[in-house]
Amino acid sequence: MSASEFPEHQETGKNTPEDGDWHQDMTSRAVLLAQARQGDPTAIATWINQSLKTQNVTIQVRQKGELYQILVPSPSHGN
């Protein structure tokens, strides 16, 4: 969308901070997903960890040759 479609932003040619944050977030997520699809272990771990954030679980991904190891912490018992 162009600035002309949003008259309130036409003078400066800039989007609001909220629009910029949204666009930046979508761009970052698209780049992260592309890296994960290409096999980047850090990107894979970050992608999975974003989904697990609400469960307070953090995983690690390690690449061993053509295989990936996904390390998941065991549940703590009484800690």
VEXROLUM-96593 format. One record per atom (N, C-alpha, C): chain; atom name; x, y, z. Coordinates in Angstrom, 2 decimals. Example, Ala and Ser with C-alpha at 12.3 -4.5 7.8 and 13.67 -1.06 7.14 Angstrom:
2
mol/atom/X/Y/Z
A/N/13.19/-5.69/7.80
A/CA/12.30/-4.50/7.80
A/C/13.20/-3.30/7.80
A/N/12.85/-2.25/7.08
A/CA/13.67/-1.06/7.14
A/C/12.90/0.03/7.87
END
This chain:
79
mol/atom/X/Y/Z
A/N/0.85/-1.18/0.00
A/CA/0.00/0.00/0.00
A/C/0.89/1.24/0.00
A/N/0.45/2.25/-0.68
A/CA/1.24/3.46/-0.76
A/C/0.75/4.48/0.26
A/N/1.59/5.50/0.49
A/CA/1.22/6.56/1.43
A/C/-0.03/7.28/0.98
A/N/-0.27/7.34/-0.34
A/CA/-1.45/8.04/-0.84
A/C/-2.74/7.33/-0.43
A/N/-2.66/6.04/-0.13
A/CA/-3.84/5.31/0.32
A/C/-4.17/5.62/1.78
A/N/-3.22/6.23/2.48
A/CA/-3.41/6.61/3.87
A/C/-3.13/8.10/4.00
A/N/-4.14/8.96/3.74
A/CA/-3.91/10.40/3.72
A/C/-3.26/10.93/4.99
A/N/-3.54/10.32/6.13
A/CA/-2.96/10.82/7.38
A/C/-1.44/10.65/7.42
A/N/-0.89/9.81/6.54
A/CA/0.54/9.58/6.52
A/C/1.20/10.18/5.28
A/N/0.42/10.83/4.44
A/CA/0.93/11.30/3.16
A/C/1.98/12.39/3.31
A/N/1.84/13.27/4.30
A/CA/2.76/14.38/4.42
A/C/4.18/13.91/4.72
A/N/4.32/12.95/5.63
A/CA/5.65/12.51/6.00
A/C/6.14/11.36/5.13
A/N/5.21/10.63/4.54
A/CA/5.59/9.46/3.76
A/C/5.97/8.28/4.61
A/N/5.73/8.38/5.92
A/CA/6.09/7.31/6.84
A/C/4.83/6.68/7.41
A/N/4.94/5.44/7.76
A/CA/3.85/4.77/8.45
A/C/3.96/5.06/9.93
A/N/2.91/4.74/10.64
A/CA/2.97/4.92/12.09
A/C/3.95/3.91/12.66
A/N/4.44/4.12/13.90
A/CA/5.33/3.14/14.52
A/C/4.70/1.75/14.58
A/N/3.40/1.72/14.80
A/CA/2.73/0.43/14.88
A/C/2.80/-0.29/13.53
A/N/2.60/0.46/12.45
A/CA/2.68/-0.14/11.12
A/C/4.09/-0.64/10.85
A/N/5.08/0.16/11.22
A/CA/6.47/-0.24/11.02
A/C/6.83/-1.46/11.83
A/N/6.37/-1.53/13.08
A/CA/6.64/-2.69/13.92
A/C/6.02/-3.93/13.31
A/N/4.79/-3.81/12.82
A/CA/4.11/-4.94/12.21
A/C/4.87/-5.41/10.99
A/N/5.26/-4.46/10.13
A/CA/5.98/-4.82/8.91
A/C/7.32/-5.45/9.26
A/N/8.02/-4.87/10.22
A/CA/9.31/-5.42/10.63
A/C/9.14/-6.83/11.17
A/N/8.10/-7.04/11.98
A/CA/7.85/-8.37/12.55
A/C/7.56/-9.38/11.45
A/N/6.74/-9.00/10.48
A/CA/6.39/-9.92/9.39
A/C/7.63/-10.22/8.54
A/N/8.46/-9.21/8.30
A/CA/9.68/-9.41/7.53
A/C/10.62/-10.33/8.28
A/N/10.80/-10.09/9.57
A/CA/11.68/-10.91/10.38
A/C/11.20/-12.35/10.41
A/N/9.90/-12.55/10.56
A/CA/9.34/-13.90/10.60
A/C/9.51/-14.61/9.26
A/N/9.35/-13.87/8.17
A/CA/9.52/-14.46/6.84
A/C/10.97/-14.88/6.63
A/N/11.90/-14.03/7.04
A/CA/13.33/-14.36/6.91
A/C/13.66/-15.56/7.79
A/N/13.16/-15.56/9.02
A/CA/13.41/-16.67/9.94
A/C/12.88/-17.98/9.37
A/N/11.67/-17.96/8.85
A/CA/11.08/-19.16/8.27
A/C/11.90/-19.65/7.07
A/N/12.34/-18.73/6.24
A/CA/13.16/-19.11/5.08
A/C/14.46/-19.76/5.54
A/N/15.09/-19.20/6.57
A/CA/16.32/-19.77/7.09
A/C/16.07/-21.15/7.69
A/N/14.97/-21.31/8.41
A/CA/14.62/-22.61/8.99
A/C/14.40/-23.64/7.89
A/N/13.71/-23.25/6.85
A/CA/13.46/-24.17/5.73
A/C/14.75/-24.58/5.02
A/N/15.76/-23.71/5.09
A/CA/17.05/-24.01/4.48
A/C/17.92/-24.87/5.40
A/N/17.43/-25.14/6.61
A/CA/18.15/-26.03/7.51
A/C/19.00/-25.37/8.56
A/N/18.87/-24.07/8.76
A/CA/19.65/-23.37/9.78
A/C/19.17/-23.80/11.16
A/N/20.02/-24.50/11.95
A/CA/19.59/-25.00/13.26
A/C/19.15/-23.90/14.22
A/N/19.83/-22.75/14.18
A/CA/19.44/-21.65/15.05
A/C/18.06/-21.13/14.68
A/N/17.79/-21.01/13.40
A/CA/16.48/-20.54/12.94
A/C/15.40/-21.55/13.29
A/N/15.71/-22.84/13.14
A/CA/14.74/-23.88/13.50
A/C/14.40/-23.79/14.98
A/N/15.43/-23.67/15.82
A/CA/15.21/-23.57/17.27
A/C/14.41/-22.33/17.61
A/N/14.74/-21.21/17.00
A/CA/14.02/-19.97/17.27
A/C/12.55/-20.10/16.88
A/N/12.28/-20.68/15.72
A/CA/10.91/-20.86/15.25
A/C/10.11/-21.73/16.22
A/N/10.70/-22.86/16.62
A/CA/10.01/-23.76/17.55
A/C/9.83/-23.09/18.91
A/N/10.87/-22.41/19.39
A/CA/10.80/-21.76/20.70
A/C/9.73/-20.68/20.75
A/N/9.48/-20.01/19.64
A/CA/8.41/-19.01/19.62
A/C/7.06/-19.67/19.90
A/N/6.88/-20.87/19.39
A/CA/5.63/-21.60/19.62
A/C/5.53/-22.13/21.04
A/N/6.66/-22.42/21.65
A/CA/6.68/-23.01/22.99
A/C/6.78/-21.97/24.11
A/N/6.91/-20.71/23.74
A/CA/7.12/-19.65/24.73
A/C/6.06/-19.65/25.82
A/N/4.81/-19.84/25.47
A/CA/3.73/-19.79/26.46
A/C/3.79/-20.96/27.44
A/N/4.53/-22.01/27.08
A/CA/4.66/-23.17/27.95
A/C/5.97/-23.15/28.74
A/N/6.72/-22.06/28.62
A/CA/8.00/-21.90/29.31
A/C/8.96/-23.06/29.02
A/N/8.99/-23.48/27.76
A/CA/9.90/-24.53/27.31
A/C/10.83/-23.93/26.27
A/N/12.11/-24.22/26.40
A/CA/13.10/-23.77/25.43
A/C/13.87/-24.98/24.94
A/N/13.88/-25.18/23.65
A/CA/14.59/-26.31/23.07
A/C/15.88/-25.83/22.42
A/N/16.73/-26.78/22.09
A/CA/17.94/-26.50/21.33
A/C/17.94/-27.42/20.12
A/N/18.51/-26.95/19.04
A/CA/18.64/-27.77/17.84
A/C/20.12/-27.83/17.47
A/N/20.60/-29.05/17.28
A/CA/21.99/-29.27/16.86
A/C/21.98/-30.08/15.57
A/N/22.89/-29.73/14.70
A/CA/23.01/-30.48/13.46
A/C/24.21/-31.43/13.58
A/N/23.97/-32.69/13.30
A/CA/25.01/-33.72/13.29
A/C/25.02/-34.33/11.90
A/N/25.88/-33.83/11.04
A/CA/25.91/-34.30/9.66
A/C/24.62/-33.91/8.97
A/N/23.90/-34.91/8.48
A/CA/22.63/-34.65/7.80
A/C/21.43/-34.79/8.74
A/N/21.70/-35.03/10.02
A/CA/20.63/-35.20/11.01
A/C/20.57/-33.99/11.93
A/N/19.40/-33.78/12.48
A/CA/19.21/-32.72/13.47
A/C/18.80/-33.36/14.79
A/N/19.37/-32.86/15.86
A/CA/18.96/-33.29/17.19
A/C/18.17/-32.14/17.80
A/N/16.98/-32.45/18.27
A/CA/16.17/-31.46/18.98
A/C/16.22/-31.84/20.45
A/N/16.83/-30.99/21.24
A/CA/17.01/-31.24/22.66
A/C/15.91/-30.54/23.44
A/N/15.16/-31.33/24.17
A/CA/14.03/-30.81/24.96
A/C/14.34/-31.09/26.42
A/N/14.25/-30.08/27.28
A/CA/14.54/-30.32/28.69
A/C/13.50/-31.25/29.31
A/N/13.97/-32.09/30.21
A/CA/13.02/-32.97/30.89
A/C/12.23/-32.14/31.90
A/N/11.01/-32.56/32.18
A/CA/10.22/-31.82/33.16
A/C/10.90/-31.88/34.53
A/N/10.90/-30.76/35.22
A/CA/11.50/-30.75/36.56
A/C/10.48/-31.30/37.55
A/N/10.96/-32.13/38.42
A/CA/10.09/-32.76/39.42
A/C/10.41/-32.15/40.78
A/N/9.52/-31.30/41.27
A/CA/9.67/-30.71/42.59
A/C/10.68/-29.59/42.68
A/N/11.16/-29.09/41.56
A/CA/12.12/-27.97/41.60
A/C/11.43/-26.67/41.42
END
